[in-house]
């Protein structure tokens, strides 16, 4: 790479799988739900991932029903499953949507569910989805989020076919305790705040460095910059409930981190697409 600064690497255990998901989702117009093994290895090597690590991650993603082996002619590759396509479909809608704090006066949505032990897999799926919708847990089987989340919650409960287990209510907190204390009980805001601080600490210097004229001219460098930043950013919109500003810890950096992520996208997305097209081909030219 010819970038003027080293790019932050994700230390998460499944970071290679997340990078593959980010690439498939962000560049879906070019990949069309499928990539050859060779092309995927080329893209991941541009992100600093060795070929063997990519192959291992693809194997794990196949077990998780995210990718499925598929040949096109004589070319071996992997197609995104229906499960993965659902993730991609909501990706742009969620990941780059402006996340402004909710209004305290708009109230809350409360979700209660009870899933029998015989359907514990469904229970696990529901809990996982509620977390990724930004809901906080008040008690076993009792979840809370700002009221504006309700339509999305209902959409996913129906999509998962779990309506029979779930009740949803809108509510206002009338006491007796402190609403901020309630929020701290339902969400680990300190951990989320620390994650925002870490993202800013890693990517703000990168943004300053690559903002200089002529600092990033190679499409491959732009692809690495854009995709690595996306992979590290894309979890926040799912985990941040968008709580009212009055309930957030002092020094909350959520909006500042969002501005950095969006600025990186605006500057380097077009060049990143140019690089992917050079690897896999642009469907507009086929």
Order of alpha helices (4+ residues) and beta strands (2+ residues): alpha-alpha-beta-alpha-alpha-beta-beta-alpha-beta-alpha-beta-beta-alpha-beta-alpha-alpha-alpha-alpha-alpha
